[in-house]
Amino acid sequence: MATALIRRIAHLDMDAFYASVELLRYPQLKGLPVVIGGGRRSADNALLQTHADVPLSRIPVADFPRLAGYTGRGVITTATYAARQSGVGSAMGLMKAAKLCPEAILLPVDFAEIRRYSRAFKDIIMDIAPVMEDRGVDEVYIDFTHVPGGQRDGGRVLARLIQKTIFQATGLTCSVGVAPNKLLAKMASEFNKPNGIAVVFEDDMQTKIWPLACRKINGIGPKADEKLQRLGIRTIGDLAQRDVDWLIDHFGQKSGAWLFDAAHGRDDRPLVLESEPVSISRETTFERDLHAVRDKAELGAIFTRLCEQVAADLAAKGYVGKTVGIKLRFDDFKSVTRDQTLEHPTGDAKTIRQVAGQCLKRVPLAQRLRLLGVRVASLTRLGEHDKDASNMAPALMSKGSIALYPVAQERQLF
């Protein structure tokens, strides 16, 4: 009788994806602090015009624009590992980053190039292991269970093949975690970054998972972690020692049961393979609760980043959408959503930012915020409508006959 195969799920995360794509065309910047974020500026255009007669790889490092003196509302999309050593990171405002690492080189996000490489690495994966869940421009889940090599050394052999093939074809590195389920695979992919592979088996819980902080579980945010620590629970192992009824008493039926299962590495979620998503969204839980007025600049930078990420995800998957929405969660854990439908579909980051801002005006913002999200729904495939619609100016009219004006001209909440 054939031996039953053990479920092996991989989480693949591209290493500093946006920055790594830029370093392919600017290899002279490797090893240096580089920050990717904000829109294209006059300094970026001047750099290319000044050196129009030389290859990009030959532009002198000294001629690249620096982060020092940056003014504006831009936000970091990603940073090289050298820049991260100065304390800068994703979702941080560029003005704050300029104080921490003024010598860092600042480059704009090139969404067209990001989309091209995103499609390239996913096509490679699908050729090798066709059961894949797309999680955005730079990460996927892959089912190794029935793929040749997917069981060897717990999946390490197949992970190494995919990692090597992506690098040979694109020059980009990735980190892979392989485990019995999505929950543990995502945690494992962080173990050996960058360009690493980590394998977790069910009997590795006590040695590899339980010593980790509870925040390492995807889904435990700052507030939940703070409450856990007040209850004397600092590690996943501490959490695993608690009785399920005790957790339900303190966190409610659904959350308590989920915490119990997560601490024991249980996760039965299948990979989501449907080709037609209902919506595409991005959200983030803040390290600390933010106020709409006192933390306006930080919130504005995060809001812009989320809209840019949604636009990039839409483009990577080949969609545009007619409905733009927001999600807010306040410090009392109550959540609200608002949305607005346009006459024409869009995938443009500025339009998404503007319409989402209109939705924001319909929510009282007296309380502090712990989570912010942006969503685009009513999706259609790019090309199934007037191709110009995805780049229409933000002066579209909504169904509610509310005139939408360019962002710079409207009163912004943040």
C-alpha atoms as one frame of an Amber mdcrd trajectory, in Angstrom:
protein
   0.000   0.000   0.000   1.317   3.446  -0.943   2.346   5.685   1.914   0.066
   8.714   2.388   1.791  11.938   1.433   2.415  14.513   4.143   0.954  17.957
   3.423   3.772  20.354   2.535   2.908  24.029   1.967   5.492  26.651   1.030
   5.415  30.392   1.510   7.712  32.199  -0.919   8.570  35.823  -0.258  10.751
  37.849  -2.628  13.618  39.563  -0.777  13.214  43.376  -0.596  11.419  43.031
  -3.926  11.051  46.662  -4.986  14.630  47.478  -4.047  16.007  44.310  -5.631
  14.327  45.134  -8.951  15.991  48.559  -8.935  19.394  47.040  -8.136  19.150
  44.917 -11.288  19.425  48.036 -13.409  21.643  49.909 -10.959  24.083  47.182
  -9.807  26.532  49.879  -8.673  24.204  50.498  -5.708  24.476  46.963  -4.287
  25.477  46.957  -0.633  24.530  50.623  -0.216  21.577  52.057   1.738  18.815
  52.512  -0.845  15.218  53.530  -0.174  12.405  52.964  -2.676   9.318  55.115
  -2.322   7.311  58.137  -3.331   6.610  59.248  -6.870   9.054  60.259  -9.568
  10.581  63.681  -8.902  12.459  66.231 -10.961  15.708  64.941  -9.439  15.002
  61.452 -10.821  14.262  62.785 -14.287  17.385  64.968 -14.186  19.540  61.949
 -13.315  18.386  60.050 -16.381  18.603  63.059 -18.692  22.100  63.968 -17.545
  23.346  60.440 -18.181  21.257  59.653 -21.255  24.384  58.693 -23.197  25.633
  56.009 -20.778  24.161  52.680 -19.590  22.232  52.851 -16.315  24.813  50.612
 -14.691  27.532  53.207 -15.407  25.886  56.190 -13.711  28.243  57.296 -10.909
  26.967  56.544  -7.399  27.711  60.118  -6.342  25.168  61.445  -8.866  22.122
  59.638  -7.411  19.674  61.752  -5.360  19.938  61.290  -1.594  17.238  61.102
   1.047  18.718  64.093   2.885  16.487  67.146   2.784  13.456  65.280   1.425
  10.165  67.142   1.895   6.778  65.732   1.057   4.288  63.051   2.026   5.990
  60.108   0.359   6.336  56.795   2.150   8.896  54.000   1.973   7.762  51.020
  -0.068  10.879  49.039   0.773  14.531  49.533   1.631  17.711  47.556   1.121
  19.072  45.641   4.074  21.893  48.201   4.387  19.318  50.979   4.830  17.310
  48.947   7.337  20.304  48.875   9.652  19.694  52.603  10.229  16.147  51.922
  11.410  14.232  52.760   8.239  11.641  50.367   6.858   8.445  49.849   4.917
   5.514  52.221   5.637   7.764  54.838   7.248   7.366  58.401   5.991  10.286
  59.535   3.838  10.768  62.701   5.892  11.279  60.644   9.043  13.571  58.273
   7.178  15.635  61.230   5.973  16.503  62.044   9.587  17.539  58.458  10.337
  19.510  57.769   7.169  20.124  60.992   5.203  22.863  59.392   3.116  20.486
  56.771   1.690  19.878  56.897  -2.056  16.231  57.608  -2.898  14.635  55.990
  -5.954  10.992  56.135  -7.080   8.756  53.092  -7.451   8.595  51.800 -11.023
   5.305  49.909 -11.035   5.653  48.738 -14.640   8.971  47.059 -13.869   7.618
  45.600 -10.617   4.662  44.079 -12.481   6.947  42.610 -15.129   9.170  40.849
 -12.603   6.175  39.791 -10.516   4.680  37.999 -13.497   8.056  36.499 -14.367
   8.753  34.831 -11.014   5.173  33.554 -10.706   5.297  32.025 -14.208   8.456
  30.178 -13.159   6.752  28.816 -10.053   3.666  27.711 -11.992   5.867  25.790
 -14.453   7.407  23.827 -11.573   4.577  23.650  -9.012   1.212  24.625 -10.540
  -0.869  24.781  -7.333  -0.176  28.353  -6.215  -2.042  31.025  -4.250  -1.159
  34.555  -5.352  -0.800  36.870  -2.344   0.264  40.076  -4.118   3.178  41.316
  -6.160   5.926  39.706  -4.081   4.621  36.637  -2.234   2.805  33.364  -2.905
   1.810  30.121  -1.227   2.646  26.897  -3.080   1.369  23.360  -2.484   4.417
  21.047  -2.648   2.526  17.929  -1.544   2.107  16.180  -4.901   4.937  17.853
  -6.829   8.032  15.775  -7.657  10.642  16.596  -5.028   8.046  18.224  -2.811
   8.460  15.602  -0.080  12.249  15.261  -0.224  13.896  16.654   2.884  10.531
  18.098   3.892  10.297  20.151   0.681  13.783  21.677   0.846  14.822  20.096
  -2.465  11.909  21.611  -4.392  12.285  24.957  -2.608  15.945  25.081  -3.641
  15.021  24.280  -7.253  12.448  27.095  -7.384  14.803  29.508  -5.641  17.652
  28.685  -8.051  15.444  28.868 -11.155  14.029  32.276 -10.196  17.529  33.630
  -9.600  18.887  32.277 -12.878  15.988  33.738 -14.866  15.600  37.106 -13.119
  18.623  37.767 -10.909  16.282  38.091  -7.902  16.489  36.188  -4.630  13.662
  34.903  -2.471  13.144  33.239   0.882  11.048  30.095   1.279   9.440  28.479
   4.284   7.985  24.961   4.002   5.663  23.533   6.653   2.475  21.480   7.094
   0.249  24.544   6.572   0.085  28.197   5.568   0.379  29.558   9.115   3.692
  27.835   9.834   5.036  28.276   6.285   4.673  32.059   6.488   6.517  32.108
   9.815   9.248  29.852   8.433   9.899  32.077   5.415  11.189  34.746   7.825
  13.695  32.466   9.559  16.606  32.707   7.109  16.105  35.945   5.179  17.470
  36.908   2.735  17.826  34.091   0.181  17.144  31.373   2.743  15.115  28.191
   3.091  13.555  26.937   6.330  11.667  23.690   6.823   9.285  23.047   9.710
   7.684  19.707  10.606   4.839  19.131  13.049   7.255  17.842  15.692   9.363
  21.020  15.414   6.805  23.098  17.296   8.563  23.057  20.658  12.054  23.793
  19.313  11.407  26.160  16.370   8.023  27.796  16.989   7.275  27.976  20.701
  10.337  30.113  21.604   9.142  32.855  19.206   7.261  35.980  20.279   3.478
  35.828  19.817   3.686  38.649  17.252   5.339  36.199  14.862   1.928  34.590
  14.346   0.342  36.274  11.339  -2.884  37.754  12.704  -1.687  38.812  16.154
  -1.387  42.597  16.065   0.050  45.062  18.596  -3.115  45.344  20.692  -3.636
  41.602  21.000   0.048  41.144  21.804  -0.134  43.855  24.459  -3.079  42.088
  26.082  -1.277  38.741  25.931   1.762  40.246  27.626  -0.407  41.755  30.363
  -1.658  38.216  30.943   1.921  36.946  31.226   2.029  35.408  27.733   5.151
  36.471  25.836   6.029  33.540  23.619   4.032  31.154  21.461   5.035  28.460
  23.917   3.432  30.442  26.760   0.278  30.705  24.652   0.271  26.974  23.948
   0.245  26.219  27.668  -3.070  27.995  28.165  -6.296  26.048  28.134  -8.668
  26.773  25.253 -11.490  27.689  27.654  -9.229  30.190  29.399  -8.377  31.813
  26.059 -12.066  31.952  25.066 -12.888  33.616  28.395 -10.303  36.345  27.747
 -10.544  36.782  23.962 -14.001  35.540  22.976 -15.168  32.344  21.315 -13.742
  32.832  17.837 -10.458  34.575  18.707  -9.764  32.358  21.700 -10.218  29.159
  19.700  -8.051  30.541  16.902  -5.259  31.520  19.315  -5.295  28.014  20.778
  -5.039  26.370  17.352  -2.380  28.810  16.116  -0.195  28.212  19.176  -0.297
  24.496  18.405   0.446  25.023  14.706  -3.001  24.003  13.467  -4.243  25.556
  10.243  -6.490  23.730   7.764  -6.949  26.603   5.319  -6.664  25.489   1.689
  -4.776  27.441  -0.923  -7.092  29.924  -2.665  -6.775  29.290  -6.375  -9.767
  31.013  -7.951  -8.743  33.088 -10.930 -11.419  35.740 -10.481 -11.035  37.550
  -7.137 -13.990  39.452  -5.686 -11.763  42.311  -4.560  -8.150  43.249  -3.950
  -7.171  44.941  -0.713  -4.284  45.945   1.518  -4.431  46.785   5.205  -2.029
  47.375   8.058  -2.242  47.265  11.842  -0.211  50.049  13.440   2.510  49.504
  16.013   0.695  52.135  18.122  -2.755  53.667  17.844  -2.711  56.785  15.655
  -4.802  59.939  15.812  -6.227  61.494  12.644  -5.012  64.979  13.597  -1.919
  64.533  15.755  -0.540  61.768  13.523  -1.838  63.189  10.250   1.469  63.036
   8.364   2.203  59.438   9.353  -1.332  58.306   8.559  -1.252  60.110   5.235
   1.965  58.377   4.248   0.586  54.960   5.194  -2.696  55.682   3.389  -0.828
  56.600   0.201   1.343  53.493   0.445  -1.698  51.222   0.791  -3.311  52.781
  -2.288  -0.085  52.328  -4.260   0.160  48.694  -3.173  -3.445  47.984  -4.172
  -2.787  49.589  -7.564   0.325  47.429  -8.007  -1.584  44.277  -7.005  -4.376
  45.113  -9.463  -1.892  45.609 -12.272   0.054  42.459 -11.415  -3.141  40.405
 -11.621  -4.507  42.256 -14.657  -7.577  43.857 -13.082  -9.249  47.227 -12.683
 -12.209  47.984 -10.407 -15.152  50.352 -10.115 -15.644  50.331  -6.333 -13.072
  51.823  -3.964 -13.450  51.348  -0.231 -11.724  51.818   3.101 -11.656  49.887
   6.357 -10.925  51.440   9.742 -10.549  49.774  13.116 -10.556  51.988  16.185
  -8.810  51.592  19.522 -11.943  49.962  20.961 -11.673  47.264  18.214 -14.849
  48.466  16.454 -14.529  48.486  12.663 -16.226  50.549   9.966 -16.130  50.389
   6.182 -17.114  52.880   3.495 -17.017  52.591  -0.288 -17.799  54.570  -3.403
 -18.502  53.376  -6.950 -17.160  55.144 -10.033 -18.628  55.402 -13.509 -15.528
  53.742 -14.983 -13.094  51.122 -13.636  -9.670  52.267 -12.486  -6.355  50.807
 -11.460  -4.606  54.140 -11.029  -2.976  54.719  -7.627  -3.762  58.448  -7.524
  -7.422  57.862  -8.389  -7.701  55.132  -5.753  -6.077  57.466  -3.201  -8.487
  60.267  -4.042 -11.674  58.187  -3.965 -10.569  56.442  -0.771 -10.041  59.908
   0.698 -13.629  60.786  -0.167 -14.771  57.658   1.686 -12.682  58.697   4.661
 -14.592  61.974   4.959 -17.765  60.010   5.707 -16.345  58.543   8.929 -16.091
  60.415  12.269 -12.426  60.286  13.273 -12.553  61.322  16.918 -11.131  57.995
  18.141  -7.605  56.750  17.651  -7.034  54.225  14.865  -5.356  50.842  15.128
  -5.905  49.580  11.568  -6.319  51.126   8.128  -7.193  49.329   4.908  -7.936
  50.139   1.263  -9.963  47.942  -1.085 -10.938  47.908  -4.762 -13.898  45.738
  -5.804 -16.292  45.247  -8.746 -13.314  43.947 -10.684 -13.019  43.389 -14.409
 -10.135  42.124 -16.474  -7.925  44.822 -17.920  -8.813  45.075 -21.596 -12.487
  44.179 -21.167 -13.329  47.885 -21.237 -11.866  51.050 -22.707  -8.144  50.706
 -21.970  -7.897  54.385 -21.208 -10.289  53.995 -18.274  -7.566  52.661 -15.967
  -5.639  55.915 -16.272  -8.487  58.418 -16.324  -7.963  61.612 -14.404  -9.441
  61.698 -10.913 -12.182  64.052 -12.123 -14.554  61.150 -12.681 -18.075  61.408
 -11.342 -19.305  58.878  -8.816 -22.777  57.358  -8.988 -23.746  59.569  -6.090
 -22.993  62.631  -8.253 -20.181  63.725  -5.949 -17.566  65.572  -7.970 -14.075
  64.147  -7.383 -11.335  66.741  -7.762  -7.570  66.223  -7.891  -6.058  65.342
  -4.528  -3.974  68.493  -4.325  -7.092  70.669  -4.516  -9.260  68.954  -1.932
  -9.241  69.156   1.838  -7.527  66.019   3.052  -8.110  64.405   6.430  -4.697
  62.810   6.239
